[in-house]
Amino acid sequence: MDRTLVLLPLLILSLVGYCNGFATTEYLATVAYPLKGTRFHDTMTKTAICKIQYDWLVRHTKLKTLKKPKTLLYESCGYMQWGVTLGKTFLVARIAMEELAKASFAPDVDPETKNDPIHHFDSDLLLNKANDRLITVRNNILKVFEDPNADYVDLRKTVGYSLHTLQDFYSHTNWIEMKKKKPNWNIARKADLGVPIAPLDMATCSDCKQDLTPEQKKDADDWANSITNQVFEALSMDFNASNVFICKDNILANGHLTSGYFSTEAKVAPKISAYKKCSHGGGFDASVQITARGGINKDTNTFLYSPHYYLHNAASDMAVRATIDYLEGLRRAIKDEQKFGRFIGMIS
């Protein structure tokens, strides 16, 4: 039997447990072949958590022979080698990683957040609001750490939700296209994001031409007609091959920060053609048909879902660096290695 047909029902059941939405989890790549090689939110979070756990372990054991994670190679964490060396299973550490990873993709499927642009750094006019929310949540997180009876499971969920928004900044805005070499250190810390944000009356994108090669058109049509995609569509994950664009040099506002508009968020932040704003883009996004046509997201490494797919690796690498910095910032702020160790699962 086709392996896809075996795995697909399991994946669907896991998604239905959340809601009808496109889950940005690495498990999708097991059944959705175009997404193979994509670095999802949980992929990036696990990579960052492994680095944070390793650093904690080295600080407290002084052992330099432990397997050091090669962060941007996205390898599995070295729990087995750590365990052989130290005589531990690191079960709690693994659980903590999974809880944080699960929470980091949840905003894409949670009914309360999936269509709210401030949870995804979408819609350029709401970028400051997205950052303000992260600042507020971070302050609340630090207060929870002060509680001697803190619930670390709930805390990981809260942190994971914030990591999702943080990571989306790099794939949804034009930070990468602005040729930035480092993460934006102001996110979740300062009200000013450090760069001017495109105002309402500024055109941010130009129309993309839908110049797909015959092979690319076939790929889009084949995926649209695939059994897997038809099942996704039955769950209201509507992919339309006519919404697929490959966009290059379509951003007009690289002196200003901008982000894309998404059709599923239209009730909160509608895209208005008169302003020539950017779309999020991809086969799920109907707003790509509104001027400016096309999109700028870098969520995946396939043109079927990401008009700027060729920048996906750069965006995900930057997001991992930003995630590590965010978590390290929490550690420095709480100034309590034991509490932080419990949070990341290094202390049971």
JOPE-V296961 format. One record per pair of residues at least 24 apart in sequence whose C-alpha atoms are under 10 Angstrom apart, sorted by the first residue. I is the first residue (numbers start at 1). J is the second residue. D is the distance in whole Angstrom. If there is no record, write none. Layout:
I;J;D  I;J;D
This chain:
3;30;9  3;31;8  4;30;7  4;31;5  4;32;8  4;33;9  4;227;9  4;228;8  5;31;8  5;227;9  5;228;8  6;31;9  7;31;7  8;32;9  8;227;10  8;228;7  8;231;9  8;232;10  9;228;10  9;231;9  12;231;8  12;232;8  12;235;9  15;109;8  15;235;9  16;109;9  16;235;8  17;109;10  17;110;10  18;106;8  18;107;10  18;108;10  18;109;6  18;110;6  18;111;8  19;108;10  19;109;6  19;110;7  19;111;7  19;114;10  19;235;9  19;236;10  20;108;10  20;109;7  20;110;9  20;111;8  20;114;10  20;232;9  20;233;10  20;234;9  20;235;6  20;236;6  20;237;7  21;108;7  21;109;5  21;110;8  21;111;9  21;114;8  21;115;10  21;232;9  21;233;10  21;235;7  21;236;7  21;237;6  21;238;10  22;105;10  22;108;7  22;109;6  22;114;9  22;232;8  22;235;9  22;236;9  22;237;6  22;238;10  22;284;9  23;105;7  23;106;7  23;107;9  23;108;6  23;109;6  23;110;9  23;114;10  23;237;10  24;102;10  24;104;9  24;105;6  24;106;8  24;107;9  24;108;7  24;109;8  24;164;10  24;299;9  24;300;9  25;101;9  25;102;8  25;104;9  25;105;6  25;106;9  25;108;10  26;105;10  31;228;7  31;229;10  32;223;9  32;226;10  32;228;7  32;229;8  32;232;10  33;223;9  33;228;9  34;219;9  34;220;10  34;223;8  34;300;9  34;301;8  34;302;6  34;303;9  34;304;8  34;305;9  35;300;7  35;301;7  35;302;7  35;303;10  35;304;9  35;305;9  36;300;9  36;301;8  36;302;9  37;300;8  37;301;7  37;302;9  37;313;10  38;299;8  38;300;5  38;301;5  38;302;8  38;309;10  38;312;8  38;313;8  38;316;9  39;74;9  39;299;8  39;300;7  39;301;8  39;312;8  39;313;8  39;315;10  39;316;7  39;317;9  40;101;10  40;104;10  40;105;8  40;167;10  40;299;8  40;300;8  40;316;8  41;101;7  41;102;9  41;103;9  41;104;6  41;105;5  41;106;9  41;108;10  41;160;10  41;163;9  41;164;7  41;165;10  41;167;7  41;168;9  41;299;9  41;316;9  41;319;9  41;320;9  42;97;9  42;98;8  42;99;10  42;100;8  42;101;4  42;102;6  42;103;8  42;104;6  42;105;6  42;106;9  42;160;9  42;163;10  42;164;9  43;74;8  43;75;10  43;76;10  43;101;7  43;102;10  43;104;10  43;105;10  43;316;9  43;320;9  44;71;9  44;72;9  44;74;8  44;101;8  44;104;9  44;163;10  44;164;10  44;167;8  44;316;7  44;317;8  44;318;10  44;319;7  44;320;6  44;321;9  44;323;8  44;324;10  45;97;8  45;98;9  45;100;7  45;101;5  45;102;9  45;103;10  45;104;7  45;105;9  45;160;8  45;163;8  45;164;9  45;167;9  45;319;9  45;320;7  45;323;7  45;324;9  46;71;10  46;74;9  46;75;10  46;76;8  46;77;8  46;94;10  46;96;10  46;97;6  46;98;8  46;99;10  46;100;8  46;101;6  46;102;10  46;104;10  46;320;9  47;71;6  47;72;8  47;73;9  47;74;6  47;75;7  47;76;8  47;77;7  47;97;9  47;101;10  47;320;7  47;321;10  47;323;9  47;324;9  48;72;9  48;74;9  48;77;10  48;97;9  48;101;10  48;319;9  48;320;6  48;321;7  48;322;9  48;323;6  48;324;5  48;325;9  48;326;10  48;327;9  49;77;9  49;93;9  49;94;10  49;96;9  49;97;6  49;98;10  49;100;8  49;101;9  49;320;9  49;323;8  49;324;7  49;327;8  49;344;8  50;74;10  50;75;10  50;76;8  50;77;6  50;78;8  50;79;9  50;93;9  50;94;9  50;97;8  50;324;9  50;344;9  51;77;8  51;78;10  51;324;7  52;323;10  52;324;7  52;325;9  52;327;7  52;328;7  52;331;10  52;341;10  52;344;8  53;77;9  53;79;10  53;93;8  53;97;9  53;340;10  53;341;8  53;344;7  53;345;8  53;346;7  54;78;9  54;79;9  54;82;9  54;346;9  55;328;10  56;331;10  56;337;8  56;340;9  56;341;7  56;344;9  56;346;8  57;82;9  57;341;9  57;346;8  59;337;10  60;337;9  61;86;9  71;317;9  71;320;8  71;321;9  71;324;10  72;313;10  72;316;9  72;317;6  72;318;9  72;320;8  72;321;9  73;317;9  74;317;10  74;320;10  90;345;8  90;346;7  90;347;9  90;348;9  91;345;8  91;346;9  91;348;9  92;342;9  92;344;9  92;345;5  92;346;7  92;347;8  92;348;6  93;341;9  93;342;9  93;343;9  93;344;6  93;345;4  93;346;5  93;347;8  93;348;8  94;344;9  94;345;7  94;346;9  95;153;10  95;344;9  95;345;7  96;152;9  96;153;8  96;156;8  96;342;9  96;343;7  96;344;6  96;345;5  96;346;9  97;156;9  97;343;10  97;344;7  97;345;8  98;156;10  99;153;7  99;154;9  99;155;10  99;156;7  99;157;7  99;160;8  99;344;10  100;153;9  100;154;10  100;155;9  100;156;5  100;157;6  100;158;9  100;159;7  100;160;5  100;161;8  100;163;9  100;343;10  100;344;9  101;156;9  101;157;9  101;159;10  101;160;7  101;161;9  101;163;9  101;164;9  102;156;10  102;157;8  102;160;7  102;161;9  103;154;10  103;156;7  103;157;5  103;158;8  103;159;8  103;160;5  103;161;6  103;162;9  103;163;9  103;164;8  104;156;9  104;157;8  104;158;9  104;159;8  104;160;4  104;161;5  104;162;7  104;163;6  104;164;5  104;165;8  104;166;10  104;167;9  105;160;8  105;161;7  105;163;9  105;164;6  105;165;10  106;157;9  106;160;8  106;161;7  106;164;8  107;160;9  107;161;6  107;162;9  107;163;10  107;164;7  107;165;8  108;161;10  108;164;9  108;165;10  113;161;10  114;264;9  114;265;9  115;262;9  115;263;9  115;264;6  115;265;5  115;266;9  115;267;9  115;268;8  115;269;10  116;262;10  116;264;9  116;265;6  116;266;9  116;267;9  116;268;7  116;269;9  117;165;10  117;260;10  117;261;8  117;262;8  117;264;10  117;265;7  117;266;9  117;268;8  117;269;7  118;165;8  118;268;10  119;161;8  119;162;8  119;163;10  119;164;8  119;165;5  119;166;9  119;168;9  119;169;10  120;162;10  120;164;7  120;165;5  120;166;8  120;167;8  120;168;6  120;169;7  120;171;10  120;172;8  120;173;10  120;259;10  121;164;10  121;165;6  121;166;8  121;167;9  121;168;6  121;169;5  121;170;9  121;171;9  121;172;7  121;173;7  121;258;9  121;259;7  121;260;9  121;261;10  122;165;10  122;168;8  122;169;8  122;171;10  122;172;6  122;173;7  122;258;9  122;259;5  122;260;6  122;261;6  122;262;7  122;265;9  122;269;9  122;279;9  122;280;8  122;297;10  123;172;9  123;173;9  123;258;8  123;259;5  123;260;5  123;261;5  123;262;8  123;265;9  123;266;10  123;268;10  123;269;7  123;270;9  123;271;8  123;277;9  123;278;8  123;279;8  123;280;9  124;172;10  124;173;8  124;197;7  124;198;7  124;199;8  124;200;8  124;204;9  124;256;10  124;257;7  124;258;5  124;259;5  124;260;7  124;261;8  124;269;9  124;277;9  124;278;9  125;197;8  125;198;8  125;199;7  125;200;7  125;258;8  125;259;9  125;261;10  125;269;9  126;197;10  126;258;10  126;259;9  126;268;10  126;269;8  127;169;9  127;173;9  127;193;9  127;197;8  127;198;10  127;257;9  127;258;8  127;259;8  128;187;10  128;191;7  128;192;8  128;193;8  128;197;9  129;191;9  130;165;8  130;166;9  130;169;10  130;187;9  130;188;9  131;165;9  131;166;9  131;169;10  131;186;9  131;187;6  131;188;6  131;189;8  131;190;8  131;191;7  131;192;9  131;193;8  132;187;9  132;188;7  132;189;9  132;190;8  132;191;6  132;192;9  132;193;10  133;162;9  133;165;10  133;188;8  133;191;10  134;159;10  134;161;10  134;162;6  134;163;9  134;165;8  134;166;8  134;187;8  134;188;5  134;189;8  134;190;10  134;191;10  135;162;10  135;186;10  135;187;8  135;188;4  135;189;6  135;190;7  135;191;8  136;188;8  136;189;9  137;161;10  137;162;8  137;188;8  138;162;8  138;188;7  138;189;8  138;326;10  138;330;8  139;188;9  139;189;9  139;330;10  141;330;9  141;334;10  142;330;7  142;331;10  142;333;8  142;334;7  143;334;9  145;330;10  145;333;10  145;334;7  145;336;9  145;339;7  145;340;8  145;343;9  146;334;8  146;336;10  146;339;9  147;339;10  148;339;9  150;339;9  150;343;10  151;343;9  152;339;9  152;340;10  152;342;8  152;343;6  152;344;9  152;345;9  153;343;8  155;343;8  156;343;7  156;344;8  159;326;10  159;327;9  159;330;10  162;188;9  162;323;10  162;326;10  163;319;9  163;320;10  163;322;9  163;323;7  163;324;10  163;326;8  163;327;9  164;319;10  164;323;9  166;319;7  166;320;10  166;322;7  166;323;7  166;326;9  167;299;10  167;315;9  167;316;8  167;317;10  167;318;8  167;319;5  167;320;8  167;321;10  167;322;7  167;323;7  168;297;9  168;298;9  168;299;8  168;315;9  168;316;9  168;319;8  169;259;9  169;315;9  169;318;10  169;319;8  169;322;10  170;259;10  170;297;9  170;298;8  170;299;9  170;312;9  170;314;9  170;315;5  170;316;7  170;317;9  170;318;7  170;319;6  170;320;10  170;322;9  171;259;9  171;280;10  171;296;8  171;297;6  171;298;5  171;299;5  171;300;9  171;306;9  171;308;9  171;309;10  171;311;8  171;312;7  171;313;10  171;314;9  171;315;5  171;316;7  171;318;9  171;319;8  172;258;9  172;259;6  172;260;6  172;261;9  172;279;10  172;280;7  172;281;10  172;295;10  172;296;7  172;297;5  172;298;7  172;299;7  172;306;10  172;308;10  172;315;9  173;257;7  173;258;6  173;259;4  173;260;7  173;278;10  173;280;9  173;296;8  173;297;7  173;298;9  173;315;10  174;251;8  174;253;9  174;254;7  174;255;10  174;256;9  174;257;6  174;258;6  174;259;6  174;260;9  174;296;8  174;297;9  174;298;10  174;315;10  175;254;8  175;256;9  175;257;7  175;258;8  175;259;9  175;315;9  175;318;10  176;254;10  176;298;9  176;311;8  176;312;10  176;314;7  176;315;6  176;318;8  177;249;9  177;251;8  177;253;10  177;254;7  177;257;10  177;296;9  177;308;10  177;311;8  177;314;10  177;315;10  178;251;10  178;253;9  178;254;5  178;255;7  178;256;8  178;257;8  179;254;9  180;318;9  181;314;10  181;318;8  182;318;7  182;319;10  182;321;8  182;322;9  183;315;10  183;317;10  183;318;6  183;319;7  183;320;9  183;321;7  183;322;6  183;323;9  183;325;9  184;318;9  184;319;10  184;322;8  185;322;8  185;325;8  185;326;9  187;322;9  187;326;9  188;326;8  189;326;9  189;329;10  193;257;9  194;257;10  195;255;8  195;256;7  195;257;7  196;255;8  196;256;5  196;257;6  196;258;9  197;253;9  197;255;9  197;256;5  197;257;5  197;258;6  197;259;9  198;253;7  198;254;9  198;255;9  198;256;5  198;257;6  198;258;6  198;259;9  198;277;10  199;256;9  199;257;9  199;258;9  199;275;10  200;275;7  200;276;10  200;277;9  201;274;9  201;275;6  201;276;9  201;277;9  202;252;9  202;253;8  202;256;10  202;258;10  202;275;7  202;276;8  202;277;8  203;251;9  203;252;7  203;253;7  203;258;10  203;273;10  203;274;9  203;275;6  203;276;5  203;277;6  203;278;8  203;292;9  204;250;8  204;251;6  204;252;5  204;253;5  204;254;8  204;256;9  204;257;9  204;258;7  204;259;9  204;260;9  204;275;8  204;276;6  204;277;5  204;278;6  204;279;10  204;292;8  205;249;9  205;250;5  205;251;4  205;252;5  205;253;7  205;254;10  205;258;9  205;259;10  205;260;9  205;275;9  205;276;6  205;277;6  205;278;5  205;279;8  205;291;9  205;292;6  205;293;8  205;294;9  205;295;8  205;296;9  206;247;10  206;249;9  206;250;5  206;251;6  206;252;7  206;253;10  206;276;7  206;277;8  206;278;8  206;291;8  206;292;5  206;293;7  206;294;8  206;295;9  207;247;9  207;250;7  207;251;9  207;276;8  207;277;10  207;278;9  207;288;9  207;289;9  207;290;9  207;291;6  207;292;5  207;293;5  207;294;6  207;295;9  208;245;7  208;246;7  208;247;6  208;248;8  208;249;9  208;250;7  208;251;10  208;288;9  208;291;9  208;292;7  208;293;6  208;294;5  208;295;8  208;307;9  209;245;7  209;246;8  209;247;8  209;248;10  209;250;10  209;293;8  209;294;8  210;242;9  210;243;9  210;244;8  210;245;5  210;246;7  210;247;8  210;293;9  210;294;8  211;244;10  211;245;8  211;246;7  211;247;9  212;244;9  212;245;7  212;246;7  212;303;10  216;244;10  216;246;10  216;303;9  216;304;9  217;241;8  217;242;9  217;244;9  217;304;10  219;303;10  219;304;8  220;244;8  220;283;9  220;303;9  220;304;6  220;305;10  223;304;9  224;283;9  224;304;10  236;284;10  237;283;10  237;284;7  238;283;8  238;284;6  238;285;9  238;286;9  239;282;8  239;283;5  239;284;5  239;285;8  239;286;9  239;304;9  239;305;9  240;282;9  240;283;5  240;284;6  240;285;8  240;286;8  240;304;9  241;282;9  241;283;6  241;284;9  241;304;8  241;305;10  242;282;9  242;283;7  242;286;9  242;288;9  242;289;9  243;281;8  243;282;6  243;283;5  243;284;7  243;285;7  243;286;6  243;287;8  243;288;6  243;289;7  243;293;9  243;294;8  243;295;10  243;304;9  243;305;9  243;307;10  244;281;8  244;282;5  244;283;5  244;284;9  244;285;9  244;286;10  244;288;8  244;289;10  244;294;8  244;295;9  244;303;7  244;304;6  244;305;7  244;306;8  244;307;7  245;281;8  245;282;7  245;283;8  245;288;8  245;293;8  245;294;6  245;295;7  245;296;10  245;303;7  245;304;8  245;305;9  245;306;8  245;307;6  245;308;9  246;281;9  246;282;9  246;294;7  246;295;8  246;296;9  246;302;10  246;303;6  246;304;8  246;305;10  246;306;8  246;307;5  246;308;7  246;309;8  246;310;9  247;281;9  247;293;9  247;294;6  247;295;7  247;296;7  247;297;10  247;303;9  247;306;9  247;307;5  247;308;6  247;309;9  247;310;10  248;294;10  248;295;10  248;296;9  248;307;8  248;308;7  248;310;9  249;296;10  249;308;10  250;278;9  250;292;9  250;293;9  250;294;8  250;295;8  250;296;8  250;308;10  251;277;9  251;278;8  251;292;10  251;295;9  251;296;8  252;276;10  252;277;10  252;278;9  253;277;10  253;278;10  258;296;10  259;295;9  259;296;8  259;297;8  260;287;10  260;288;10  260;294;10  260;295;7  260;296;7  260;297;7  261;285;9  261;287;7  261;288;9  261;295;9  261;296;10  261;297;10  262;286;8  262;287;6  262;288;8  262;295;9  263;287;5  263;288;8  263;290;10  279;307;10  280;305;10  280;306;8  280;307;8  280;308;10  281;305;7  281;306;6  281;307;6  281;308;9  282;306;5  282;307;6  282;308;9  282;309;10  283;307;9
